[in-house]
């Protein structure tokens, strides 16, 4: 991993705490995606991760009717 200054590390942590994605942080900082992911893994392991994916097309009512 590229050595980062304290200011860069603090900036990345601030963006992560604001729920910014790594792609957005890359656009702001011009750092590599893997560098930001490594900082997140090492310094912010307790941050909640986005669930991602698409919402289900089948509702619970639809499932009940299908059964």
CHARMM-style PDB file with segment names, atoms N, HN, CA, C and O in Angstrom:
ATOM      1  N   UNK     1       0.840  -1.176   0.000  1.00  0.00      PROA
ATOM      2  CA  UNK     1       0.000   0.000   0.000  1.00  0.00      PROA
ATOM      3  C   UNK     1       0.882   1.234   0.000  1.00  0.00      PROA
ATOM      4  O   UNK     1       1.895   1.286   0.697  1.00  0.00      PROA
ATOM      5  N   UNK     2       0.495   2.218  -0.777  1.00  0.00      PROA
ATOM      6  HN  UNK     2      -0.328   2.176  -1.344  1.00  0.00      PROA
ATOM      7  CA  UNK     2       1.213   3.481  -0.850  1.00  0.00      PROA
ATOM      8  C   UNK     2       1.151   4.176   0.507  1.00  0.00      PROA
ATOM      9  O   UNK     2       0.099   4.208   1.145  1.00  0.00      PROA
ATOM     10  N   UNK     3       2.282   4.733   0.947  1.00  0.00      PROA
ATOM     11  HN  UNK     3       3.137   4.707   0.429  1.00  0.00      PROA
ATOM     12  CA  UNK     3       2.271   5.404   2.237  1.00  0.00      PROA
ATOM     13  C   UNK     3       1.456   6.690   2.127  1.00  0.00      PROA
ATOM     14  O   UNK     3       1.643   7.482   1.203  1.00  0.00      PROA
ATOM     15  N   UNK     4       0.567   6.879   3.068  1.00  0.00      PROA
ATOM     16  HN  UNK     4       0.415   6.236   3.819  1.00  0.00      PROA
ATOM     17  CA  UNK     4      -0.329   8.021   3.064  1.00  0.00      PROA
ATOM     18  C   UNK     4       0.047   8.990   4.168  1.00  0.00      PROA
ATOM     19  O   UNK     4       0.552   8.590   5.217  1.00  0.00      PROA
ATOM     20  N   UNK     5      -0.202  10.256   3.924  1.00  0.00      PROA
ATOM     21  HN  UNK     5      -0.613  10.580   3.072  1.00  0.00      PROA
ATOM     22  CA  UNK     5       0.010  11.239   4.977  1.00  0.00      PROA
ATOM     23  C   UNK     5      -1.142  11.138   5.980  1.00  0.00      PROA
ATOM     24  O   UNK     5      -2.178  10.535   5.701  1.00  0.00      PROA
ATOM     25  N   UNK     6      -0.942  11.726   7.119  1.00  0.00      PROA
ATOM     26  HN  UNK     6      -0.100  12.216   7.346  1.00  0.00      PROA
ATOM     27  CA  UNK     6      -1.973  11.712   8.152  1.00  0.00      PROA
ATOM     28  C   UNK     6      -3.216  12.446   7.655  1.00  0.00      PROA
ATOM     29  O   UNK     6      -4.337  12.029   7.945  1.00  0.00      PROA
ATOM     30  N   UNK     7      -3.026  13.527   6.914  1.00  0.00      PROA
ATOM     31  HN  UNK     7      -2.115  13.866   6.678  1.00  0.00      PROA
ATOM     32  CA  UNK     7      -4.159  14.291   6.395  1.00  0.00      PROA
ATOM     33  C   UNK     7      -4.982  13.462   5.408  1.00  0.00      PROA
ATOM     34  O   UNK     7      -6.212  13.497   5.439  1.00  0.00      PROA
ATOM     35  N   UNK     8      -4.300  12.717   4.532  1.00  0.00      PROA
ATOM     36  HN  UNK     8      -3.301  12.689   4.506  1.00  0.00      PROA
ATOM     37  CA  UNK     8      -5.010  11.864   3.572  1.00  0.00      PROA
ATOM     38  C   UNK     8      -5.787  10.764   4.290  1.00  0.00      PROA
ATOM     39  O   UNK     8      -6.932  10.478   3.943  1.00  0.00      PROA
ATOM     40  N   UNK     9      -5.166  10.157   5.283  1.00  0.00      PROA
ATOM     41  HN  UNK     9      -4.236  10.390   5.566  1.00  0.00      PROA
ATOM     42  CA  UNK     9      -5.832   9.097   6.039  1.00  0.00      PROA
ATOM     43  C   UNK     9      -7.059   9.641   6.755  1.00  0.00      PROA
ATOM     44  O   UNK     9      -8.113   9.006   6.743  1.00  0.00      PROA
ATOM     45  N   UNK    10      -6.936  10.803   7.377  1.00  0.00      PROA
ATOM     46  HN  UNK    10      -6.079  11.319   7.387  1.00  0.00      PROA
ATOM     47  CA  UNK    10      -8.068  11.412   8.073  1.00  0.00      PROA
ATOM     48  C   UNK    10      -9.179  11.775   7.095  1.00  0.00      PROA
ATOM     49  O   UNK    10     -10.359  11.642   7.417  1.00  0.00      PROA
ATOM     50  N   UNK    11      -8.806  12.232   5.905  1.00  0.00      PROA
ATOM     51  HN  UNK    11      -7.847  12.340   5.643  1.00  0.00      PROA
ATOM     52  CA  UNK    11      -9.799  12.581   4.892  1.00  0.00      PROA
ATOM     53  C   UNK    11     -10.568  11.332   4.445  1.00  0.00      PROA
ATOM     54  O   UNK    11     -11.789  11.376   4.291  1.00  0.00      PROA
ATOM     55  N   UNK    12      -9.862  10.233   4.240  1.00  0.00      PROA
ATOM     56  HN  UNK    12      -8.870  10.197   4.365  1.00  0.00      PROA
ATOM     57  CA  UNK    12     -10.505   8.980   3.837  1.00  0.00      PROA
ATOM     58  C   UNK    12     -11.453   8.503   4.933  1.00  0.00      PROA
ATOM     59  O   UNK    12     -12.576   8.094   4.640  1.00  0.00      PROA
ATOM     60  N   UNK    13     -11.021   8.550   6.176  1.00  0.00      PROA
ATOM     61  HN  UNK    13     -10.109   8.883   6.414  1.00  0.00      PROA
ATOM     62  CA  UNK    13     -11.859   8.115   7.293  1.00  0.00      PROA
ATOM     63  C   UNK    13     -13.101   8.994   7.393  1.00  0.00      PROA
ATOM     64  O   UNK    13     -14.194   8.492   7.656  1.00  0.00      PROA
ATOM     65  N   UNK    14     -12.948  10.296   7.187  1.00  0.00      PROA
ATOM     66  HN  UNK    14     -12.060  10.704   6.973  1.00  0.00      PROA
ATOM     67  CA  UNK    14     -14.098  11.198   7.216  1.00  0.00      PROA
ATOM     68  C   UNK    14     -15.099  10.830   6.133  1.00  0.00      PROA
ATOM     69  O   UNK    14     -16.300  10.775   6.395  1.00  0.00      PROA
ATOM     70  N   UNK    15     -14.621  10.576   4.921  1.00  0.00      PROA
ATOM     71  HN  UNK    15     -13.645  10.621   4.708  1.00  0.00      PROA
ATOM     72  CA  UNK    15     -15.509  10.177   3.834  1.00  0.00      PROA
ATOM     73  C   UNK    15     -16.204   8.847   4.147  1.00  0.00      PROA
ATOM     74  O   UNK    15     -17.391   8.686   3.864  1.00  0.00      PROA
ATOM     75  N   UNK    16     -15.478   7.910   4.720  1.00  0.00      PROA
ATOM     76  HN  UNK    16     -14.514   8.040   4.950  1.00  0.00      PROA
ATOM     77  CA  UNK    16     -16.071   6.615   5.056  1.00  0.00      PROA
ATOM     78  C   UNK    16     -17.155   6.766   6.120  1.00  0.00      PROA
ATOM     79  O   UNK    16     -18.191   6.106   6.049  1.00  0.00      PROA
ATOM     80  N   UNK    17     -16.923   7.624   7.096  1.00  0.00      PROA
ATOM     81  HN  UNK    17     -16.081   8.161   7.154  1.00  0.00      PROA
ATOM     82  CA  UNK    17     -17.915   7.847   8.142  1.00  0.00      PROA
ATOM     83  C   UNK    17     -19.159   8.550   7.604  1.00  0.00      PROA
ATOM     84  O   UNK    17     -20.237   8.438   8.188  1.00  0.00      PROA
ATOM     85  N   UNK    18     -19.013   9.272   6.494  1.00  0.00      PROA
ATOM     86  HN  UNK    18     -18.137   9.363   6.020  1.00  0.00      PROA
ATOM     87  CA  UNK    18     -20.147   9.939   5.848  1.00  0.00      PROA
ATOM     88  C   UNK    18     -20.860   9.018   4.869  1.00  0.00      PROA
ATOM     89  O   UNK    18     -21.693   9.465   4.081  1.00  0.00      PROA
ATOM     90  N   UNK    19     -20.532   7.737   4.921  1.00  0.00      PROA
ATOM     91  HN  UNK    19     -19.856   7.374   5.561  1.00  0.00      PROA
ATOM     92  CA  UNK    19     -21.153   6.704   4.076  1.00  0.00      PROA
ATOM     93  C   UNK    19     -20.884   6.916   2.582  1.00  0.00      PROA
ATOM     94  O   UNK    19     -21.717   6.556   1.750  1.00  0.00      PROA
ATOM     95  N   UNK    20     -19.738   7.491   2.239  1.00  0.00      PROA
ATOM     96  HN  UNK    20     -19.062   7.784   2.915  1.00  0.00      PROA
ATOM     97  CA  UNK    20     -19.349   7.639   0.841  1.00  0.00      PROA
ATOM     98  C   UNK    20     -18.836   6.294   0.338  1.00  0.00      PROA
ATOM     99  O   UNK    20     -18.223   5.533   1.088  1.00  0.00      PROA
ATOM    100  N   UNK    21     -19.090   6.011  -0.923  1.00  0.00      PROA
ATOM    101  HN  UNK    21     -19.588   6.629  -1.532  1.00  0.00      PROA
ATOM    102  CA  UNK    21     -18.585   4.770  -1.502  1.00  0.00      PROA
ATOM    103  C   UNK    21     -17.107   4.936  -1.833  1.00  0.00      PROA
ATOM    104  O   UNK    21     -16.595   6.054  -1.902  1.00  0.00      PROA
ATOM    105  N   UNK    22     -16.434   3.817  -2.036  1.00  0.00      PROA
ATOM    106  HN  UNK    22     -16.850   2.909  -1.980  1.00  0.00      PROA
ATOM    107  CA  UNK    22     -15.013   3.899  -2.383  1.00  0.00      PROA
ATOM    108  C   UNK    22     -14.825   4.570  -3.743  1.00  0.00      PROA
ATOM    109  O   UNK    22     -13.824   5.254  -3.958  1.00  0.00      PROA
ATOM    110  N   UNK    23     -15.762   4.386  -4.649  1.00  0.00      PROA
ATOM    111  HN  UNK    23     -16.575   3.830  -4.474  1.00  0.00      PROA
ATOM    112  CA  UNK    23     -15.665   5.057  -5.949  1.00  0.00      PROA
ATOM    113  C   UNK    23     -15.745   6.567  -5.807  1.00  0.00      PROA
ATOM    114  O   UNK    23     -15.024   7.296  -6.489  1.00  0.00      PROA
ATOM    115  N   UNK    24     -16.615   7.041  -4.925  1.00  0.00      PROA
ATOM    116  HN  UNK    24     -17.201   6.449  -4.371  1.00  0.00      PROA
ATOM    117  CA  UNK    24     -16.721   8.476  -4.695  1.00  0.00      PROA
ATOM    118  C   UNK    24     -15.453   9.007  -4.045  1.00  0.00      PROA
ATOM    119  O   UNK    24     -14.988  10.097  -4.382  1.00  0.00      PROA
ATOM    120  N   UNK    25     -14.892   8.244  -3.115  1.00  0.00      PROA
ATOM    121  HN  UNK    25     -15.269   7.359  -2.841  1.00  0.00      PROA
ATOM    122  CA  UNK    25     -13.661   8.677  -2.448  1.00  0.00      PROA
ATOM    123  C   UNK    25     -12.507   8.709  -3.440  1.00  0.00      PROA
ATOM    124  O   UNK    25     -11.667   9.607  -3.379  1.00  0.00      PROA
ATOM    125  N   UNK    26     -12.452   7.734  -4.360  1.00  0.00      PROA
ATOM    126  HN  UNK    26     -13.134   7.005  -4.409  1.00  0.00      PROA
ATOM    127  CA  UNK    26     -11.418   7.729  -5.394  1.00  0.00      PROA
ATOM    128  C   UNK    26     -11.520   8.996  -6.237  1.00  0.00      PROA
ATOM    129  O   UNK    26     -10.501   9.594  -6.583  1.00  0.00      PROA
ATOM    130  N   UNK    27     -12.740   9.408  -6.569  1.00  0.00      PROA
ATOM    131  HN  UNK    27     -13.568   8.922  -6.288  1.00  0.00      PROA
ATOM    132  CA  UNK    27     -12.934  10.614  -7.377  1.00  0.00      PROA
ATOM    133  C   UNK    27     -12.457  11.864  -6.638  1.00  0.00      PROA
ATOM    134  O   UNK    27     -11.899  12.774  -7.251  1.00  0.00      PROA
ATOM    135  N   UNK    28     -12.675  11.911  -5.317  1.00  0.00      PROA
ATOM    136  HN  UNK    28     -13.127  11.171  -4.818  1.00  0.00      PROA
ATOM    137  CA  UNK    28     -12.259  13.072  -4.536  1.00  0.00      PROA
ATOM    138  C   UNK    28     -10.759  13.110  -4.299  1.00  0.00      PROA
ATOM    139  O   UNK    28     -10.153  14.180  -4.357  1.00  0.00      PROA
ATOM    140  N   UNK    29     -10.151  11.964  -4.032  1.00  0.00      PROA
ATOM    141  HN  UNK    29     -10.643  11.095  -3.985  1.00  0.00      PROA
ATOM    142  CA  UNK    29      -8.763  11.940  -3.566  1.00  0.00      PROA
ATOM    143  C   UNK    29      -7.737  11.542  -4.618  1.00  0.00      PROA
ATOM    144  O   UNK    29      -6.542  11.754  -4.417  1.00  0.00      PROA
ATOM    145  N   UNK    30      -8.174  10.973  -5.725  1.00  0.00      PROA
ATOM    146  HN  UNK    30      -9.145  10.800  -5.889  1.00  0.00      PROA
ATOM    147  CA  UNK    30      -7.264  10.467  -6.769  1.00  0.00      PROA
ATOM    148  C   UNK    30      -6.322   9.380  -6.243  1.00  0.00      PROA
ATOM    149  O   UNK    30      -5.199   9.232  -6.726  1.00  0.00      PROA
ATOM    150  N   UNK    31      -6.791   8.626  -5.252  1.00  0.00      PROA
ATOM    151  HN  UNK    31      -7.702   8.747  -4.859  1.00  0.00      PROA
ATOM    152  CA  UNK    31      -6.042   7.484  -4.764  1.00  0.00      PROA
ATOM    153  C   UNK    31      -6.622   6.220  -5.369  1.00  0.00      PROA
ATOM    154  O   UNK    31      -7.710   6.245  -5.944  1.00  0.00      PROA
ATOM    155  N   UNK    32      -5.912   5.132  -5.245  1.00  0.00      PROA
ATOM    156  HN  UNK    32      -5.028   5.112  -4.778  1.00  0.00      PROA
ATOM    157  CA  UNK    32      -6.340   3.855  -5.791  1.00  0.00      PROA
ATOM    158  C   UNK    32      -7.452   3.247  -4.932  1.00  0.00      PROA
ATOM    159  O   UNK    32      -7.490   3.441  -3.717  1.00  0.00      PROA
ATOM    160  N   UNK    33      -8.345   2.518  -5.577  1.00  0.00      PROA
ATOM    161  HN  UNK    33      -8.314   2.360  -6.564  1.00  0.00      PROA
ATOM    162  CA  UNK    33      -9.462   1.855  -4.893  1.00  0.00      PROA
ATOM    163  C   UNK    33      -8.958   0.899  -3.819  1.00  0.00      PROA
ATOM    164  O   UNK    33      -9.519   0.834  -2.725  1.00  0.00      PROA
ATOM    165  N   UNK    34      -7.914   0.168  -4.127  1.00  0.00      PROA
ATOM    166  HN  UNK    34      -7.458   0.221  -5.015  1.00  0.00      PROA
ATOM    167  CA  UNK    34      -7.397  -0.808  -3.160  1.00  0.00      PROA
ATOM    168  C   UNK    34      -6.790  -0.113  -1.939  1.00  0.00      PROA
ATOM    169  O   UNK    34      -6.857  -0.651  -0.834  1.00  0.00      PROA
ATOM    170  N   UNK    35      -6.210   1.052  -2.116  1.00  0.00      PROA
ATOM    171  HN  UNK    35      -6.157   1.489  -3.014  1.00  0.00      PROA
ATOM    172  CA  UNK    35      -5.650   1.804  -0.991  1.00  0.00      PROA
ATOM    173  C   UNK    35      -6.761   2.218  -0.035  1.00  0.00      PROA
ATOM    174  O   UNK    35      -6.617   2.106   1.182  1.00  0.00      PROA
ATOM    175  N   UNK    36      -7.861   2.692  -0.588  1.00  0.00      PROA
ATOM    176  HN  UNK    36      -7.979   2.782  -1.577  1.00  0.00      PROA
ATOM    177  CA  UNK    36      -8.989   3.118   0.239  1.00  0.00      PROA
ATOM    178  C   UNK    36      -9.616   1.919   0.934  1.00  0.00      PROA
ATOM    179  O   UNK    36      -9.993   2.009   2.102  1.00  0.00      PROA
ATOM    180  N   UNK    37      -9.730   0.809   0.236  1.00  0.00      PROA
ATOM    181  HN  UNK    37      -9.424   0.736  -0.713  1.00  0.00      PROA
ATOM    182  CA  UNK    37     -10.279  -0.401   0.845  1.00  0.00      PROA
ATOM    183  C   UNK    37      -9.396  -0.890   1.985  1.00  0.00      PROA
ATOM    184  O   UNK    37      -9.902  -1.341   3.012  1.00  0.00      PROA
ATOM    185  N   UNK    38      -8.099  -0.806   1.815  1.00  0.00      PROA
ATOM    186  HN  UNK    38      -7.688  -0.440   0.980  1.00  0.00      PROA
ATOM    187  CA  UNK    38      -7.154  -1.233   2.851  1.00  0.00      PROA
ATOM    188  C   UNK    38      -7.268  -0.346   4.086  1.00  0.00      PROA
ATOM    189  O   UNK    38      -7.245  -0.844   5.211  1.00  0.00      PROA
ATOM    190  N   UNK    39      -7.392   0.981   3.881  1.00  0.00      PROA
ATOM    191  HN  UNK    39      -7.411   1.386   2.966  1.00  0.00      PROA
ATOM    192  CA  UNK    39      -7.565   1.900   5.009  1.00  0.00      PROA
ATOM    193  C   UNK    39      -8.858   1.566   5.749  1.00  0.00      PROA
ATOM    194  O   UNK    39      -8.891   1.558   6.980  1.00  0.00      PROA
ATOM    195  N   UNK    40      -9.914   1.295   5.000  1.00  0.00      PROA
ATOM    196  HN  UNK    40      -9.887   1.302   4.000  1.00  0.00      PROA
ATOM    197  CA  UNK    40     -11.193   0.940   5.607  1.00  0.00      PROA
ATOM    198  C   UNK    40     -11.064  -0.347   6.414  1.00  0.00      PROA
ATOM    199  O   UNK    40     -11.579  -0.435   7.528  1.00  0.00      PROA
ATOM    200  N   UNK    41     -10.390  -1.328   5.866  1.00  0.00      PROA
ATOM    201  HN  UNK    41      -9.972  -1.257   4.961  1.00  0.00      PROA
ATOM    202  CA  UNK    41     -10.227  -2.619   6.537  1.00  0.00      PROA
ATOM    203  C   UNK    41      -9.408  -2.482   7.818  1.00  0.00      PROA
ATOM    204  O   UNK    41      -9.748  -3.081   8.838  1.00  0.00      PROA
ATOM    205  N   UNK    42      -8.330  -1.696   7.770  1.00  0.00      PROA
ATOM    206  HN  UNK    42      -8.054  -1.210   6.942  1.00  0.00      PROA
ATOM    207  CA  UNK    42      -7.424  -1.590   8.907  1.00  0.00      PROA
ATOM    208  C   UNK    42      -7.919  -0.632   9.988  1.00  0.00      PROA
ATOM    209  O   UNK    42      -7.804  -0.930  11.177  1.00  0.00      PROA
ATOM    210  N   UNK    43      -8.471   0.515   9.585  1.00  0.00      PROA
ATOM    211  HN  UNK    43      -8.565   0.756   8.619  1.00  0.00      PROA
ATOM    212  CA  UNK    43      -8.764   1.560  10.555  1.00  0.00      PROA
ATOM    213  C   UNK    43     -10.247   1.711  10.899  1.00  0.00      PROA
ATOM    214  O   UNK    43     -10.584   2.305  11.923  1.00  0.00      PROA
ATOM    215  N   UNK    44     -11.120   1.187  10.067  1.00  0.00      PROA
ATOM    216  HN  UNK    44     -10.845   0.705   9.235  1.00  0.00      PROA
ATOM    217  CA  UNK    44     -12.565   1.342  10.303  1.00  0.00      PROA
ATOM    218  C   UNK    44     -13.290   0.010  10.138  1.00  0.00      PROA
ATOM    219  O   UNK    44     -14.228  -0.070   9.346  1.00  0.00      PROA
ATOM    220  N   UNK    45     -12.894  -1.025  10.849  1.00  0.00      PROA
ATOM    221  HN  UNK    45     -12.131  -0.959  11.493  1.00  0.00      PROA
ATOM    222  CA  UNK    45     -13.530  -2.327  10.638  1.00  0.00      PROA
ATOM    223  C   UNK    45     -14.976  -2.389  11.135  1.00  0.00      PROA
ATOM    224  O   UNK    45     -15.725  -3.284  10.745  1.00  0.00      PROA
ATOM    225  N   UNK    46     -15.375  -1.440  11.997  1.00  0.00      PROA
ATOM    226  HN  UNK    46     -14.766  -0.712  12.314  1.00  0.00      PROA
ATOM    227  CA  UNK    46     -16.709  -1.491  12.573  1.00  0.00      PROA
ATOM    228  C   UNK    46     -17.753  -0.708  11.783  1.00  0.00      PROA
ATOM    229  O   UNK    46     -18.917  -0.663  12.183  1.00  0.00      PROA
ATOM    230  N   UNK    47     -17.358  -0.089  10.667  1.00  0.00      PROA
ATOM    231  HN  UNK    47     -16.413  -0.125  10.343  1.00  0.00      PROA
ATOM    232  CA  UNK    47     -18.324   0.639   9.852  1.00  0.00      PROA
ATOM    233  C   UNK    47     -19.302  -0.324   9.200  1.00  0.00      PROA
ATOM    234  O   UNK    47     -18.934  -1.417   8.770  1.00  0.00      PROA
ATOM    235  N   UNK    48     -20.547   0.105   9.138  1.00  0.00      PROA
ATOM    236  HN  UNK    48     -20.846   0.993   9.487  1.00  0.00      PROA
ATOM    237  CA  UNK    48     -21.568  -0.717   8.518  1.00  0.00      PROA
ATOM    238  C   UNK    48     -21.406  -0.668   7.003  1.00  0.00      PROA
ATOM    239  O   UNK    48     -21.214   0.401   6.424  1.00  0.00      PROA
ATOM    240  N   UNK    49     -21.486  -1.825   6.375  1.00  0.00      PROA
ATOM    241  HN  UNK    49     -21.642  -2.694   6.845  1.00  0.00      PROA
ATOM    242  CA  UNK    49     -21.334  -1.919   4.940  1.00  0.00      PROA
ATOM    243  C   UNK    49     -22.699  -1.847   4.275  1.00  0.00      PROA
ATOM    244  O   UNK    49     -23.698  -2.274   4.854  1.00  0.00      PROA
ATOM    245  N   UNK    50     -22.745  -1.311   3.065  1.00  0.00      PROA
ATOM    246  HN  UNK    50     -21.933  -0.964   2.594  1.00  0.00      PROA
ATOM    247  CA  UNK    50     -23.984  -1.220   2.315  1.00  0.00      PROA
ATOM    248  C   UNK    50     -24.458  -2.621   1.938  1.00  0.00      PROA
ATOM    249  O   UNK    50     -23.653  -3.500   1.632  1.00  0.00      PROA
ATOM    250  N   UNK    51     -25.758  -2.812   1.965  1.00  0.00      PROA
ATOM    251  HN  UNK    51     -26.412  -2.098   2.214  1.00  0.00      PROA
ATOM    252  CA  UNK    51     -26.305  -4.127   1.643  1.00  0.00      PROA
ATOM    253  C   UNK    51     -26.197  -4.419   0.157  1.00  0.00      PROA
ATOM    254  O   UNK    51     -25.994  -5.570  -0.229  1.00  0.00      PROA
ATOM    255  N   UNK    52     -26.328  -3.412  -0.676  1.00  0.00      PROA
ATOM    256  HN  UNK    52     -26.494  -2.477  -0.362  1.00  0.00      PROA
ATOM    257  CA  UNK    52     -26.186  -3.579  -2.120  1.00  0.00      PROA
ATOM    258  C   UNK    52     -27.290  -4.422  -2.719  1.00  0.00      PROA
ATOM    259  O   UNK    52     -28.200  -4.868  -2.019  1.00  0.00      PROA
ATOM    260  N   UNK    53     -27.204  -4.632  -3.995  1.00  0.00      PROA
ATOM    261  HN  UNK    53     -26.465  -4.270  -4.563  1.00  0.00      PROA
ATOM    262  CA  UNK    53     -28.180  -5.455  -4.680  1.00  0.00      PROA
ATOM    263  C   UNK    53     -29.462  -4.714  -4.991  1.00  0.00      PROA
ATOM    264  O   UNK    53     -29.622  -3.543  -4.648  1.00  0.00      PROA
ATOM    265  N   UNK    54     -30.351  -5.399  -5.631  1.00  0.00      PROA
ATOM    266  HN  UNK    54     -30.220  -6.351  -5.909  1.00  0.00      PROA
ATOM    267  CA  UNK    54     -31.644  -4.834  -6.019  1.00  0.00      PROA
ATOM    268  C   UNK    54     -32.718  -5.336  -5.056  1.00  0.00      PROA
ATOM    269  O   UNK    54     -32.586  -6.414  -4.475  1.00  0.00      PROA
ATOM    270  N   UNK    55     -33.779  -4.551  -4.891  1.00  0.00      PROA
ATOM    271  HN  UNK    55     -33.887  -3.676  -5.362  1.00  0.00      PROA
ATOM    272  CA  UNK    55     -34.866  -5.036  -4.055  1.00  0.00      PROA
ATOM    273  C   UNK    55     -35.562  -6.222  -4.715  1.00  0.00      PROA
ATOM    274  O   UNK    55     -35.560  -6.356  -5.939  1.00  0.00      PROA
ATOM    275  N   UNK    56     -36.138  -7.053  -3.915  1.00  0.00      PROA
ATOM    276  HN  UNK    56     -36.140  -6.944  -2.920  1.00  0.00      PROA
ATOM    277  CA  UNK    56     -36.813  -8.235  -4.421  1.00  0.00      PROA
ATOM    278  C   UNK    56     -38.047  -7.846  -5.224  1.00  0.00      PROA
ATOM    279  O   UNK    56     -38.779  -6.932  -4.845  1.00  0.00      PROA
ATOM    280  N   UNK    57     -38.273  -8.538  -6.326  1.00  0.00      PROA
ATOM    281  HN  UNK    57     -37.678  -9.280  -6.634  1.00  0.00      PROA
ATOM    282  CA  UNK    57     -39.449  -8.292  -7.147  1.00  0.00      PROA
ATOM    283  C   UNK    57     -40.666  -9.033  -6.611  1.00  0.00      PROA
ATOM    284  O   UNK    57     -41.802  -8.684  -6.934  1.00  0.00      PROA
ATOM    285  N   UNK    58     -40.433 -10.051  -5.796  1.00  0.00      PROA
ATOM    286  HN  UNK    58     -39.510 -10.334  -5.534  1.00  0.00      PROA
ATOM    287  CA  UNK    58     -41.515 -10.849  -5.248  1.00  0.00      PROA
ATOM    288  C   UNK    58     -41.764 -10.397  -3.816  1.00  0.00      PROA
ATOM    289  O   UNK    58     -40.877 -10.490  -2.968  1.00  0.00      PROA
ATOM    290  N   UNK    59     -42.969  -9.910  -3.547  1.00  0.00      PROA
ATOM    291  HN  UNK    59     -43.690  -9.835  -4.236  1.00  0.00      PROA
ATOM    292  CA  UNK    59     -43.313  -9.469  -2.202  1.00  0.00      PROA
ATOM    293  C   UNK    59     -43.726 -10.660  -1.357  1.00  0.00      PROA
ATOM    294  O   UNK    59     -43.939 -11.757  -1.874  1.00  0.00      PROA
ATOM    295  N   UNK    60     -43.838 -10.443  -0.073  1.00  0.00      PROA
ATOM    296  HN  UNK    60     -43.665  -9.552   0.347  1.00  0.00      PROA
ATOM    297  CA  UNK    60     -44.258 -11.528   0.814  1.00  0.00      PROA
ATOM    298  C   UNK    60     -45.690 -11.959   0.505  1.00  0.00      PROA
ATOM    299  O   UNK    60     -46.034 -13.129   0.670  1.00  0.00      PROA
ATOM    300  N   UNK    61     -46.529 -11.016   0.054  1.00  0.00      PROA
ATOM    301  HN  UNK    61     -46.249 -10.065  -0.081  1.00  0.00      PROA
ATOM    302  CA  UNK    61     -47.902 -11.355  -0.325  1.00  0.00      PROA
ATOM    303  C   UNK    61     -47.902 -12.284  -1.546  1.00  0.00      PROA
ATOM    304  O   UNK    61     -48.647 -13.263  -1.594  1.00  0.00      PROA
ATOM    305  N   UNK    62     -47.057 -11.960  -2.528  1.00  0.00      PROA
ATOM    306  HN  UNK    62     -46.453 -11.164  -2.489  1.00  0.00      PROA
ATOM    307  CA  UNK    62     -46.944 -12.804  -3.713  1.00  0.00      PROA
ATOM    308  C   UNK    62     -46.477 -14.213  -3.348  1.00  0.00      PROA
ATOM    309  O   UNK    62     -46.981 -15.199  -3.886  1.00  0.00      PROA
ATOM    310  N   UNK    63     -45.515 -14.300  -2.434  1.00  0.00      PROA
ATOM    311  HN  UNK    63     -45.106 -13.499  -1.998  1.00  0.00      PROA
ATOM    312  CA  UNK    63     -45.029 -15.605  -2.002  1.00  0.00      PROA
ATOM    313  C   UNK    63     -46.141 -16.385  -1.315  1.00  0.00      PROA
ATOM    314  O   UNK    63     -46.277 -17.589  -1.528  1.00  0.00      PROA
ATOM    315  N   UNK    64     -46.924 -15.720  -0.504  1.00  0.00      PROA
ATOM    316  HN  UNK    64     -46.813 -14.741  -0.330  1.00  0.00      PROA
ATOM    317  CA  UNK    64     -48.026 -16.384   0.194  1.00  0.00      PROA
ATOM    318  C   UNK    64     -49.048 -16.922  -0.803  1.00  0.00      PROA
ATOM    319  O   UNK    64     -49.548 -18.035  -0.643  1.00  0.00      PROA
ATOM    320  N   UNK    65     -49.357 -16.134  -1.830  1.00  0.00      PROA
ATOM    321  HN  UNK    65     -48.951 -15.229  -1.960  1.00  0.00      PROA
ATOM    322  CA  UNK    65     -50.306 -16.588  -2.843  1.00  0.00      PROA
ATOM    323  C   UNK    65     -49.739 -17.747  -3.666  1.00  0.00      PROA
ATOM    324  O   UNK    65     -50.484 -18.637  -4.077  1.00  0.00      PROA
ATOM    325  N   UNK    66     -48.461 -17.740  -3.900  1.00  0.00      PROA
ATOM    326  HN  UNK    66     -47.856 -17.018  -3.566  1.00  0.00      PROA
ATOM    327  CA  UNK    66     -47.844 -18.801  -4.686  1.00  0.00      PROA
ATOM    328  C   UNK    66     -47.853 -20.131  -3.931  1.00  0.00      PROA
ATOM    329  O   UNK    66     -47.996 -21.199  -4.525  1.00  0.00      PROA
ATOM    330  N   UNK    67     -47.698 -20.043  -2.630  1.00  0.00      PROA
ATOM    331  HN  UNK    67     -47.582 -19.175  -2.147  1.00  0.00      PROA
ATOM    332  CA  UNK    67     -47.670 -21.263  -1.814  1.00  0.00      PROA
ATOM    333  C   UNK    67     -49.062 -21.846  -1.736  1.00  0.00      PROA
ATOM    334  OT1 UNK    67     -49.264 -22.878  -1.097  1.00  0.00      PROA
TER     335      UNK     67
END
